[in-house]
Amino acid sequence: MSDIRGERLQVMLSPEELTAIDDFRFKHRMPTRAAAVRELLKLGLTVLAPAGRGRMKSSNYGVFSRGPDGHLSESDPDPAT
């Protein structure tokens, strides 16, 4: 893959998702958020998505569960229970 980055990708993140990226970045001593996101993309692309998931909305692909009040952190209780 080329080191030339000619495309810009804008992504909206919840505060919890941004915190998760920052935590990953600092834990792995990465210089920028962009570097952390590229590394996470590389790691994620090595994992195959489960087959047969069917059609899903973009909002179903968040890092954290979504409840009636928005995104919930992994440590928050499941709103369905």
trRosetta pair geometry for C-beta under 8 A, 3 or more apart (Angstrom, degrees):
i j d omega theta_ij theta_ji phi_ij phi_ji
11 37 7.9 167 35 -146 144 145
13 17 4.0 -131 -167 89 101 121
13 18 4.7 127 113 -55 132 84
13 21 7.3 -41 -152 -4 165 134
14 17 4.7 96 50 5 77 102
14 18 7.1 -144 90 -3 41 87
14 62 7.0 35 -1 -151 125 125
14 63 7.9 -141 42 42 109 101
14 64 7.0 -85 64 38 144 121
14 70 7.0 151 -129 165 131 110
14 71 4.2 32 -160 14 173 156
15 18 5.7 -57 -148 38 32 112
15 19 6.3 36 153 -21 65 106
15 71 7.8 177 45 68 71 130
16 19 5.6 -52 -148 35 32 114
16 20 6.5 36 152 -22 64 102
16 63 7.1 -158 114 81 97 114
16 64 5.1 0 110 -15 141 153
16 71 5.3 -148 31 125 129 129
16 72 7.7 40 -38 127 170 13
16 73 5.1 -158 -133 -86 134 79
17 20 5.6 -50 -151 32 34 113
17 21 6.6 33 151 -17 64 102
17 62 6.8 -105 -72 -164 128 88
17 63 4.7 137 -110 25 92 130
17 64 6.8 -130 -64 -1 80 102
17 71 7.2 -76 -27 -164 94 166
18 21 5.7 -52 -150 36 34 110
18 22 6.3 33 152 -16 66 106
19 22 5.6 -55 -145 40 32 111
19 23 6.1 36 154 -22 66 105
20 23 5.7 -51 -145 35 29 113
20 24 6.5 32 153 -18 62 105
20 63 5.7 -152 45 150 162 157
20 64 8.0 -179 -33 -45 141 103
21 24 5.7 -54 -151 37 32 112
21 25 6.2 36 151 -23 65 107
21 33 6.0 54 138 -150 124 93
21 36 5.4 122 -177 117 85 131
21 37 6.3 3 -144 -73 129 80
21 40 7.1 -85 -119 -19 86 154
22 25 5.4 -51 -145 35 33 116
22 26 6.3 23 161 -12 67 106
22 33 7.0 -33 -84 -102 69 99
22 36 7.7 132 -91 74 26 173
23 26 6.2 -59 -145 41 27 102
23 27 6.0 28 157 -20 64 112
24 27 5.9 -59 -143 38 26 112
24 28 6.2 -4 166 7 64 114
24 30 7.7 7 123 12 76 132
24 36 5.3 128 98 -164 104 119
24 39 7.8 -170 147 84 122 119
24 40 6.5 49 136 -70 164 117
25 28 6.6 -81 -150 51 20 90
25 30 4.5 -94 -149 56 71 110
25 32 7.5 -92 -144 110 133 20
25 33 6.1 -60 -75 -101 154 51
25 35 7.3 103 -127 76 99 90
25 36 3.8 -67 -83 -70 91 146
26 29 7.2 29 -167 -78 34 40
26 30 7.8 -79 -54 35 23 77
28 36 7.3 140 59 -113 120 91
28 39 7.2 -140 105 113 159 165
30 35 4.5 -168 178 101 114 117
30 36 4.7 149 81 -68 155 82
30 39 6.7 -126 -99 1 147 144
31 35 5.5 71 52 8 79 154
32 35 4.7 105 57 2 81 98
32 36 7.1 -141 99 -2 49 85
33 36 5.5 -57 -153 38 37 113
33 37 6.2 36 151 -20 70 104
34 37 5.7 -52 -145 36 32 110
34 38 6.4 33 154 -18 65 105
35 38 5.8 -53 -148 37 31 111
35 39 6.4 30 153 -18 64 106
36 39 5.7 -56 -149 37 31 110
36 40 6.3 29 154 -17 66 107
37 40 5.7 -55 -145 39 32 111
37 41 6.3 36 153 -21 65 104
38 41 5.6 -52 -148 35 31 114
38 42 6.4 34 152 -21 64 104
39 42 5.6 -51 -149 35 32 113
39 43 6.4 31 153 -16 65 105
40 43 5.6 -52 -146 39 33 111
40 44 6.0 32 155 -18 66 109
41 44 5.7 -58 -142 41 29 110
41 45 6.1 27 160 -21 65 109
42 45 6.0 -56 -144 35 25 109
42 46 7.0 28 154 -24 58 104
43 46 6.1 -59 -161 25 32 112
43 47 7.5 18 149 -11 63 105
44 47 6.0 -65 -160 35 40 106
49 53 6.8 -60 155 -9 112 139
50 53 5.9 105 85 -55 91 103
53 56 6.2 -35 142 -27 111 123
56 60 4.2 -97 175 64 114 148
56 61 6.9 116 117 -47 127 89
57 60 5.2 111 61 -10 70 100
58 61 6.1 -62 -169 27 44 111
59 62 6.6 -5 -176 -32 53 107
59 66 6.7 20 159 -46 104 163
62 65 7.7 167 86 -79 117 7
62 66 6.2 99 35 -49 147 102
62 71 6.2 -137 169 -110 151 112
64 71 4.7 82 80 -172 122 101
64 72 5.7 -160 156 72 117 48
64 73 5.9 -62 -131 -111 142 28
64 74 6.3 -117 -121 -52 92 65
65 71 7.4 133 80 -154 42 58
65 72 5.0 -24 75 55 93 106
65 74 7.8 116 1 -100 96 48
65 76 7.7 -136 57 74 115 106
65 78 6.7 -74 159 -120 172 74
65 79 7.6 180 134 10 125 94
66 70 6.8 -73 -147 178 80 27
66 71 5.8 -45 -102 -93 68 52
66 72 7.2 159 -113 7 17 86
67 70 6.9 -4 60 56 73 31
67 71 7.8 102 21 -145 76 8
67 72 5.0 51 -5 -33 116 123
67 76 7.8 -100 -14 121 141 134
67 79 3.6 116 -132 -18 118 147
68 79 6.1 -172 2 176 87 157
69 72 7.7 81 70 -68 94 92
69 79 8.0 169 17 -89 88 146
72 76 4.0 -113 -178 70 108 141
72 79 7.0 180 -38 -29 153 104
73 76 5.0 109 56 -12 72 101
77 81 6.7 -106 169 60 102 112
78 81 4.7 69 80 2 103 107
